[in-house]
Amino acid sequence: MRVIPLGGMGEIGKNLTAIEYGDDIIVIDCGLKFPEEEMLGIDFVIPDVQYLIDNKHKIRGIFLTHGHEDHIGAIPLVLPRLCVPLYGAPLTLALVEHRMLDTRTPYKPSYNNVQPGETVKVGCFEVGFIRVSHSIPDSLAIYVRTPLGVVLHSGDFKLDITPIGGVEGTDLASFAELGKEGVTLLLSDSTNSERSGFTASESIVSRTFEDVFRRYKDNRIVIAAFASNLYRASQVFTIAARFNRKVMLVGRSMISYVELARKLDYINVSSDLLITPQDAERLPPNRMVVLTTGSQGEPFSGLVLMSKGEHRQIRLGEKDIVVISATPIPGNEKLVSNTVNRLFACGCDVIYERDAEVHASGHASREEQKILLNLVKPKYFMPVHGEYRHLMRHSQLASEMGIPARNIFVLQNGDTLELDPSGGARPGLRVSAGSVLVDGVMLGEFEGSLLRERKELSESGILAISLVIDDEYRLAAELQIDSRGSVYGFDRGNMRPDIEAAAVSALENVRAGAVDREVLATEIRKKVRDVIGKNYRAYPGIMPLISMIGTGREARPQEGAKRTRKPGRPRRSGNTKKPG
């Protein structure tokens, strides 16, 4: 049997793990991650699933732990290429369906609802589900009974003993039962493995919100949170009603998530509590709450647009209190910091510090991870879902809990863990894995060159040189030069004569030797770079645009060939037919 992580190892997001035995494969989660700062213009990143595509005839289904983007976000792009059944809790599948409609794919998935305590038989596997606490309802741990023992995937979890809304917390009894049965391999959430103690309960945030509403009764309150954190939204609605305030939802994802949760009865909120932007204009500021996206500083989110003064309905000022009810995802710290700075510049008071208890993580801290390890008592352990330091910290914790170091495996995306019938486990051969960038379309193998070109353009700009030449490679019109973002733009008067001379010189050099449009473009780039390099250290992207006019003869002879004309032979016009 092979366990194959194709995403989520050494990173936050892009979670995807395959379990393979013989001719059967099941997949757990299929998520995305948000682009890093240097991924210019990229919408999001998904796992490279070429290994699954090559073996799709073996795949018996994709099983989902919960409805966060880092666990379901890649499904609209991956599932149509695999054509396999999808299994998940009702809210999770509803969120997947919403994403499928949003991407306008014609593919119709085979949805299969599952509940905690149920089991599903697929191929040689029996897959079961355990209720866990997280920041979104319908979160599950998934266990798989295989011919070589039980593999348990914790999903994202924490041990919240005082969850809000009367929901049940993590089902520790079911984990203990699995521990008694015997767990061969545990894959466990590592996100908070650097945090000591226990993760704070979601109910603490409720008390903080109440305190904010009480202290700032004369102010408009703006709360930024993850759209998918439905428990957080539910708390805002409950407390707003208690303090006689109306709630305005801002952000497309916030509106759609809340509407979906209301439709499925995961959030109970009366229609008269929610107001439209038009209703908000008629209300005093201290009678309303704005619940918005933008807790991660996303460029076009509601909170960021407000902080820039660009939001159509909300103008922030001294009478506003902004609560950022989230901690930055690794890599988003600068975006969040910039947003906070702009909010203060607007005159707002901003509550965002971790010690203000405006956010509770949905992930287990070290003591909770210890409890799970102690209940399950796995023979082998593999930390998942986290940056490399999180995986290492979690592996050290497992060692402290008595699991032998030789039975702990810290893998990277594409590594495999092989388990054999004799009870042994060892790293196996790597499979194809990596990242696919999405910018409207999946970029795949072109991602490297595309990002490199974008980086060069962002740093040095572009210089375009347009030449119209005849079939003897002589200028037939005035040479045109234009630029965007390059040094030429502010030194146009001084540099133009030298650049023109360089282009003409390149034209003469090519005419004297091998006549070829590609050779001419290369020669122009070389000559112009020499001119710019005499005065500046930054070279823009140089783009020669060559148009040819003339007799209609072949514009691109073979490289190395010379064009010659017999002495005294007159040139023909564009009409090459003989008279009569």
matplotlib code that plots the C-alpha trace (Angstrom):
import matplotlib.pyplot as plt

x = [0.0, 1.2, 0.2, 1.0, 0.7, 0.4, -0.2, -0.2, 3.3, 5.7, 2.9, -0.4, -3.0, -3.3, -4.1, -4.4, -3.5, -4.0, -4.1, -3.3, -3.5, -3.4, -5.9, -7.7, -7.0, -9.0, -8.2, -8.6, -9.3, -8.4, -7.6, -5.9, -3.6, -3.3, -0.4, 2.8, 4.0, 6.2, 3.4, 2.4, -1.1, -1.8, -5.3, -4.4, -2.3, -3.6, -1.8, -0.2, -2.5, -0.8, -0.2, -3.9, -4.8, -2.5, -4.2, -7.8, -9.1, -8.1, -9.6, -12.8, -13.7, -12.6, -13.4, -13.6, -12.9, -14.6, -15.5, -12.5, -10.8, -7.5, -9.4, -12.0, -10.9, -9.2, -12.1, -13.7, -10.5, -9.4, -12.6, -13.7, -10.3, -10.8, -14.6, -14.9, -17.5, -17.3, -18.0, -18.6, -20.9, -23.9, -22.5, -19.1, -20.8, -23.0, -19.9, -18.4, -21.5, -21.4, -17.8, -18.7, -21.4, -19.1, -16.5, -19.3, -18.0, -20.5, -19.3, -21.9, -20.3, -21.6, -22.3, -22.6, -23.6, -22.0, -22.5, -20.3, -20.6, -21.3, -19.0, -18.7, -17.3, -15.3, -12.9, -10.9, -11.4, -13.9, -14.1, -15.5, -16.2, -15.7, -17.1, -14.4, -14.5, -13.2, -14.1, -16.8, -19.7, -19.6, -15.9, -14.8, -11.8, -11.6, -10.4, -9.8, -9.8, -7.4, -6.1, -3.0, -4.7, -6.4, -5.2, -6.6, -6.6, -7.5, -8.6, -8.4, -9.5, -9.3, -10.8, -13.2, -15.2, -17.4, -18.4, -21.0, -24.5, -25.1, -23.2, -21.3, -17.6, -14.9, -16.0, -13.1, -14.9, -14.8, -11.1, -10.6, -12.5, -10.2, -7.2, -8.5, -9.0, -5.5, -4.3, -1.5, -0.9, -2.0, -1.9, -2.5, -3.0, 0.2, -0.8, -0.5, 2.3, 4.4, 1.8, 1.8, -1.3, -4.8, -6.4, -8.9, -12.6, -14.8, -16.9, -14.1, -14.5, -18.2, -17.4, -14.9, -17.5, -20.0, -17.4, -16.7, -20.5, -20.8, -17.8, -18.5, -22.3, -22.0, -19.9, -20.4, -18.7, -17.0, -15.9, -13.7, -13.6, -13.2, -16.3, -16.1, -16.0, -19.7, -19.5, -18.0, -20.8, -23.4, -21.9, -22.0, -25.7, -26.6, -24.8, -26.0, -29.6, -29.0, -27.7, -30.4, -28.2, -28.7, -26.1, -24.9, -22.9, -20.1, -18.1, -19.4, -18.1, -19.4, -22.9, -22.9, -21.6, -24.2, -27.0, -26.0, -25.7, -29.1, -30.6, -29.2, -30.2, -26.6, -27.2, -30.5, -30.9, -34.1, -34.4, -35.1, -31.7, -29.9, -30.0, -29.1, -26.7, -29.8, -31.3, -27.9, -28.0, -31.2, -29.8, -27.7, -24.1, -24.5, -27.4, -25.5, -22.7, -20.8, -19.6, -17.1, -14.3, -10.7, -9.2, -6.2, -5.7, -7.0, -6.6, -10.2, -11.9, -14.5, -12.2, -9.3, -11.5, -12.8, -9.3, -8.4, -11.6, -12.7, -15.8, -19.0, -21.2, -18.9, -16.8, -14.7, -13.9, -13.4, -16.7, -15.8, -14.4, -12.8, -12.3, -10.1, -11.3, -8.5, -4.8, -2.7, -2.1, 1.7, 2.7, -0.2, 1.4, 2.5, -0.9, -2.7, -0.2, -0.7, -4.5, -4.3, -2.0, -4.5, -7.4, -5.7, -5.0, -8.8, -9.2, -10.7, -9.8, -8.6, -8.7, -6.5, -4.0, -3.9, -4.1, -7.4, -9.0, -10.9, -10.0, -9.8, -7.9, -9.6, -6.5, -5.3, -2.3, 0.3, -1.6, -4.6, -2.2, -0.9, -4.4, -5.1, -1.8, -2.5, -6.1, -5.2, -1.8, -0.7, 2.1, 3.3, 2.9, 3.0, 2.4, 0.4, -1.0, 1.7, 4.9, 8.1, 8.8, 5.3, 5.8, 9.1, 7.7, 4.8, 7.1, 9.2, 6.0, 5.1, 8.5, 8.0, 4.7, 6.6, 6.4, 9.9, 11.7, 12.0, 8.2, 7.8, 7.8, 8.1, 7.4, 7.3, 4.8, 5.3, 7.1, 5.4, 5.1, 5.0, 3.5, 3.9, 2.0, 4.8, 4.0, 6.9, 6.9, 9.5, 9.8, 9.1, 9.7, 8.6, 5.7, 5.0, 4.0, 4.2, 2.1, -0.1, -0.7, -4.1, -4.6, -8.0, -6.7, -4.3, -0.8, 0.9, 4.4, 4.5, 4.4, 8.1, 8.7, 5.5, 6.4, 9.9, 8.7, 6.2, 8.9, 11.2, 8.5, 7.6, 11.2, 12.4, 9.5, 9.3, 10.7, 9.1, 10.9, 8.7, 10.4, 8.8, 11.3, 11.2, 12.3, 15.9, 15.8, 15.9, 13.7, 10.5, 9.0, 10.0, 11.2, 8.8, 9.9, 7.6, 8.0, 6.1, 7.8, 11.4, 14.2, 13.6, 10.3, 11.8, 15.0, 13.3, 14.9, 18.5, 18.2, 16.1, 18.8, 21.2, 18.5, 17.5, 21.1, 21.5, 18.5, 19.7, 23.2, 21.6, 19.7, 22.9, 24.7, 22.0, 21.7, 25.4, 25.2, 22.5, 19.2, 16.5, 13.9, 14.8, 18.4, 17.5, 15.4, 18.3, 20.7, 18.4, 18.1, 21.9, 22.6, 19.9, 21.0, 24.5, 23.2, 21.1, 23.9, 26.2, 24.0, 21.8, 22.1, 18.5, 17.6, 14.0, 12.4, 13.3, 10.6, 11.4, 8.2, 9.2, 6.8, 7.8, 6.6, 7.8, 7.5, 5.8, 8.8, 9.5, 10.0, 12.0, 14.5, 16.5, 18.9, 22.4, 21.1, 21.9, 19.7, 21.5, 20.3, 22.0, 23.6, 21.3, 18.3, 15.3, 13.1, 9.6, 6.5, 4.2, 2.4, 4.8, 2.6, 4.0, 2.0, -0.5]
y = [0.0, 3.5, 6.8, 9.7, 13.3, 15.5, 18.8, 20.3, 19.2, 22.1, 24.6, 26.0, 24.9, 22.8, 19.7, 16.4, 12.9, 9.6, 6.1, 3.3, -0.5, -2.7, -1.4, 0.9, 4.5, 7.0, 10.7, 12.8, 16.5, 18.5, 22.1, 25.3, 27.8, 31.5, 32.9, 34.0, 37.6, 36.8, 35.1, 38.2, 38.2, 34.6, 33.9, 30.7, 27.6, 24.0, 20.6, 18.9, 15.8, 14.2, 11.0, 10.8, 11.5, 8.7, 6.3, 7.7, 4.2, 3.1, 6.1, 5.1, 8.5, 11.8, 12.2, 15.7, 16.6, 20.0, 23.0, 25.4, 26.5, 24.8, 21.5, 21.8, 24.8, 22.8, 20.5, 22.5, 22.2, 18.7, 16.7, 17.0, 15.5, 12.5, 11.8, 10.1, 10.2, 12.9, 12.2, 14.8, 16.2, 18.2, 21.7, 20.7, 19.4, 22.4, 24.6, 22.5, 22.8, 26.6, 26.7, 24.5, 26.9, 29.9, 28.4, 27.7, 24.2, 22.0, 18.9, 17.5, 15.7, 12.6, 14.0, 11.5, 12.9, 11.3, 11.8, 11.1, 7.5, 6.2, 4.1, 3.7, 0.7, 1.6, -0.9, -2.7, 0.2, 0.9, 4.7, 6.1, 9.5, 11.1, 14.5, 17.1, 20.8, 23.3, 26.8, 25.6, 23.2, 19.6, 19.1, 15.4, 13.2, 10.3, 6.8, 4.1, 0.4, -1.2, -4.7, -3.6, -1.8, 1.4, 4.8, 7.8, 11.3, 13.9, 16.6, 20.1, 19.8, 21.2, 20.0, 22.7, 21.6, 24.7, 25.1, 27.8, 27.3, 24.1, 22.0, 18.9, 19.0, 16.6, 13.0, 11.8, 8.5, 7.4, 8.2, 6.1, 3.2, 3.4, 3.4, 0.2, -1.4, -0.4, 2.4, 1.6, 5.1, 8.6, 11.6, 14.7, 18.4, 20.3, 23.9, 24.9, 22.5, 25.5, 26.7, 25.4, 24.6, 24.4, 26.4, 29.0, 28.1, 29.9, 31.1, 33.4, 35.4, 35.8, 37.4, 39.7, 40.8, 41.5, 43.7, 45.6, 46.2, 47.4, 49.8, 51.3, 51.7, 55.1, 53.9, 52.0, 48.6, 46.9, 43.2, 41.5, 37.7, 34.7, 34.3, 30.5, 31.0, 30.5, 30.2, 33.7, 35.1, 33.4, 35.1, 38.5, 38.0, 36.8, 39.7, 42.3, 41.3, 41.5, 45.0, 46.1, 46.6, 45.6, 43.7, 44.6, 42.0, 43.2, 41.0, 38.5, 35.5, 36.6, 37.1, 33.8, 31.8, 33.2, 32.7, 29.1, 28.4, 30.0, 27.8, 24.7, 25.8, 26.0, 29.7, 30.8, 34.6, 36.5, 38.4, 41.7, 41.6, 41.8, 45.1, 46.2, 49.1, 51.2, 50.4, 51.3, 54.8, 55.5, 54.1, 55.9, 54.5, 53.2, 51.1, 48.9, 46.4, 45.7, 42.1, 42.0, 40.1, 41.2, 39.9, 38.7, 42.0, 40.6, 43.4, 43.6, 42.6, 44.8, 45.9, 46.8, 48.8, 50.6, 51.3, 52.9, 55.0, 53.1, 51.2, 52.4, 52.2, 52.5, 55.5, 55.0, 57.8, 58.7, 57.2, 53.7, 50.8, 48.0, 44.5, 42.2, 38.8, 36.6, 36.0, 36.4, 33.3, 32.9, 35.0, 37.5, 39.4, 42.4, 42.7, 42.7, 45.2, 47.6, 47.4, 48.2, 51.2, 52.6, 52.0, 54.1, 56.7, 56.9, 57.9, 54.5, 52.7, 49.1, 46.0, 43.3, 42.1, 38.5, 39.2, 41.1, 37.6, 38.7, 35.4, 31.7, 29.3, 26.3, 24.1, 22.0, 23.3, 21.0, 19.7, 18.8, 17.0, 15.1, 14.0, 12.7, 10.8, 9.3, 8.2, 6.8, 5.3, 4.9, 2.5, 5.0, 8.8, 11.3, 15.0, 16.8, 20.3, 22.8, 24.4, 22.4, 23.7, 22.8, 19.2, 18.9, 20.3, 17.8, 14.9, 15.9, 15.9, 12.5, 11.3, 12.7, 10.8, 7.5, 6.8, 5.6, 8.0, 5.2, 5.1, 8.9, 10.1, 13.7, 13.7, 16.3, 16.6, 13.7, 11.4, 8.1, 6.0, 2.3, -0.2, -3.9, -7.0, -7.8, -4.6, -2.6, 1.0, 2.9, 5.8, 4.7, 6.1, 9.7, 10.4, 13.5, 16.4, 20.1, 23.2, 24.4, 28.1, 29.4, 32.7, 32.3, 29.1, 26.4, 27.3, 24.1, 23.7, 27.3, 28.7, 29.3, 31.3, 33.3, 34.4, 35.2, 37.4, 39.2, 39.7, 41.2, 43.5, 44.6, 45.5, 47.1, 47.7, 47.3, 49.2, 48.7, 49.6, 49.5, 49.2, 49.2, 47.8, 46.9, 43.5, 44.7, 45.4, 49.2, 51.5, 52.4, 54.7, 56.6, 54.4, 54.4, 54.0, 53.6, 52.4, 51.5, 51.5, 51.7, 54.3, 55.4, 56.9, 59.7, 60.2, 60.1, 63.3, 62.2, 58.5, 58.5, 59.5, 56.9, 54.2, 55.1, 55.0, 51.6, 50.2, 51.5, 50.1, 46.7, 46.9, 47.7, 44.8, 42.3, 43.6, 43.1, 39.5, 36.9, 38.4, 37.1, 38.8, 36.9, 37.7, 41.4, 41.3, 39.8, 42.3, 45.2, 44.0, 43.7, 47.1, 48.9, 47.1, 48.4, 52.0, 51.7, 50.0, 53.0, 55.1, 52.7, 49.4, 48.3, 46.8, 46.9, 44.1, 45.1, 44.2, 44.8, 45.0, 44.4, 44.9, 44.2, 45.7, 45.3, 43.0, 40.2, 37.9, 35.6, 37.8, 35.2, 33.3, 30.5, 31.6, 32.2, 33.0, 36.3, 38.4, 39.6, 41.5, 41.4, 44.7, 46.9, 44.7, 46.9, 46.1, 44.7, 46.2, 44.2, 42.8, 40.0, 38.8, 39.2, 41.4, 39.5]
z = [0.0, -0.8, 0.8, -1.6, -0.6, -3.7, -1.8, 1.7, 2.6, 3.5, 2.7, 4.0, 1.5, -1.7, 0.5, -1.4, -0.3, -2.2, -0.7, -3.2, -2.8, -5.9, -8.5, -6.0, -5.2, -3.0, -2.7, 0.5, -0.2, -3.3, -2.3, -3.5, -2.0, -2.5, -4.6, -3.1, -3.5, -6.5, -8.4, -10.2, -11.6, -10.5, -9.1, -7.1, -7.1, -7.3, -7.0, -10.1, -10.4, -13.4, -11.3, -10.7, -14.3, -15.4, -12.9, -13.0, -13.9, -10.4, -8.5, -6.5, -5.2, -3.7, 0.0, 1.6, 5.2, 5.1, 3.0, 3.2, 0.0, 0.9, 0.9, -1.9, -4.0, -6.8, -7.4, -10.3, -12.2, -11.2, -11.0, -14.7, -15.6, -13.3, -13.5, -10.2, -7.4, -4.7, -1.0, 1.8, 4.4, 3.2, 3.7, 2.1, -1.0, -1.2, -1.2, -3.9, -6.0, -5.5, -6.8, -9.8, -10.7, -10.2, -12.6, -15.1, -15.9, -17.7, -15.8, -13.4, -10.4, -8.7, -5.2, -2.3, 1.2, 4.2, 7.9, 11.0, 12.1, 8.6, 6.4, 2.7, 0.8, -2.3, -3.9, -1.3, 1.2, 3.8, 4.5, 7.8, 9.2, 12.6, 13.7, 14.6, 15.7, 13.3, 12.2, 9.7, 10.3, 8.9, 9.5, 9.5, 10.2, 7.8, 8.6, 6.0, 6.7, 4.2, 3.7, 5.7, 8.6, 9.4, 8.0, 9.9, 8.5, 11.2, 8.9, 10.3, 13.9, 17.5, 20.8, 21.5, 24.6, 24.6, 21.0, 20.1, 18.9, 20.8, 18.2, 19.3, 19.6, 18.5, 18.9, 21.1, 21.9, 18.2, 18.1, 21.2, 19.6, 16.6, 19.0, 20.5, 17.1, 16.1, 13.8, 11.5, 10.2, 11.5, 9.3, 11.5, 11.1, 11.9, 11.5, 15.2, 16.2, 17.3, 19.8, 23.3, 25.3, 23.9, 21.2, 22.5, 22.2, 19.7, 22.6, 23.7, 20.5, 21.4, 24.7, 23.0, 20.4, 23.2, 24.9, 21.7, 21.1, 24.7, 24.7, 21.2, 21.4, 19.7, 16.8, 13.6, 13.9, 10.9, 11.4, 8.9, 8.9, 6.6, 4.5, 5.2, 9.0, 9.4, 13.2, 13.4, 11.2, 13.4, 16.5, 14.8, 13.9, 17.5, 19.2, 16.7, 17.4, 21.2, 20.9, 18.5, 15.4, 11.8, 9.8, 6.3, 4.4, 2.2, -0.3, -2.8, -1.0, 2.3, 0.9, -1.0, 2.0, 4.4, 1.9, 1.4, 5.1, 5.8, 3.0, 4.6, 8.1, 9.4, 10.3, 11.9, 11.2, 10.6, 7.3, 9.0, 10.7, 7.4, 5.5, 2.0, 1.2, 0.4, 3.9, 5.5, 4.1, 6.2, 9.4, 12.0, 12.1, 15.6, 14.6, 12.2, 11.9, 8.6, 8.2, 5.4, 3.7, 3.7, 6.9, 4.9, 3.0, -0.3, -2.9, -4.0, -0.8, 1.0, 3.8, 1.6, -0.7, 2.4, 3.6, 0.3, 0.2, -3.0, -1.7, -3.2, -0.1, 2.9, 3.8, 6.9, 9.4, 13.0, 14.1, 12.9, 14.8, 12.7, 14.1, 12.1, 13.3, 11.9, 12.1, 8.9, 6.8, 6.4, 3.5, 4.0, 6.9, 4.7, 3.1, 6.5, 7.9, 5.0, 5.4, 9.1, 8.4, 5.9, 8.3, 11.0, 8.3, 7.7, 11.3, 12.5, 15.6, 14.7, 16.9, 15.4, 18.0, 18.9, 22.6, 22.0, 21.6, 18.4, 16.7, 17.7, 15.5, 14.1, 14.5, 17.4, 19.5, 21.0, 24.0, 21.7, 19.3, 22.2, 23.2, 19.7, 19.6, 23.0, 22.0, 18.7, 19.5, 15.9, 14.8, 12.2, 12.1, 9.2, 10.0, 7.2, 6.5, 7.4, 6.5, 6.9, 10.3, 11.4, 10.2, 12.0, 15.3, 15.0, 14.3, 17.4, 19.5, 18.3, 19.3, 22.8, 22.9, 22.5, 18.8, 17.6, 15.4, 12.7, 12.5, 11.9, 8.3, 7.3, 3.5, 0.8, -2.0, -4.4, -1.9, -1.1, 2.0, 1.3, 3.8, 3.3, 4.5, 7.0, 8.9, 7.7, 6.3, 4.3, 1.8, -1.7, -5.2, -5.9, -8.3, -10.4, -8.1, -7.9, -8.5, -11.3, -11.4, -12.4, -14.1, -15.7, -17.1, -15.8, -16.9, -16.2, -17.7, -18.9, -15.4, -15.0, -18.1, -17.7, -14.2, -15.2, -18.0, -15.6, -13.1, -15.7, -16.9, -13.4, -12.7, -15.9, -18.2, -21.9, -24.9, -28.3, -31.6, -34.7, -38.2, -41.6, -44.1, -47.8, -49.2, -49.4, -45.6, -45.9, -43.9, -45.8, -43.1, -40.0, -37.1, -34.1, -30.5, -27.4, -23.9, -20.7, -17.3, -18.7, -18.2, -21.8, -20.7, -18.6, -20.8, -24.2, -25.5, -24.9, -25.7, -28.9, -31.3, -29.9, -30.0, -33.6, -34.6, -32.9, -34.8, -38.1, -37.5, -36.7, -40.0, -42.0, -40.3, -41.2, -44.7, -45.2, -43.9, -43.4, -44.2, -41.7, -39.7, -36.5, -36.9, -37.4, -34.1, -32.2, -33.6, -32.7, -29.1, -28.8, -30.2, -28.1, -24.9, -25.5, -25.8, -22.6, -20.7, -21.2, -18.9, -16.9, -15.1, -15.7, -19.1, -20.2, -22.3, -25.9, -28.4, -32.1, -34.2, -37.8, -40.8, -44.4, -47.6, -51.1, -54.1, -52.2, -52.4, -49.5, -46.4, -44.4, -46.5, -44.9, -42.3, -43.8, -47.3, -48.9, -51.1, -54.2, -57.3, -60.6, -61.6, -63.8, -63.3, -62.5, -59.5, -60.2, -58.9, -56.6, -59.7, -60.8, -63.8, -67.2, -69.6, -71.8]

ax = plt.figure().add_subplot(projection="3d")
ax.plot(x, y, z, "-o")
ax.set_aspect("equal")
plt.show()
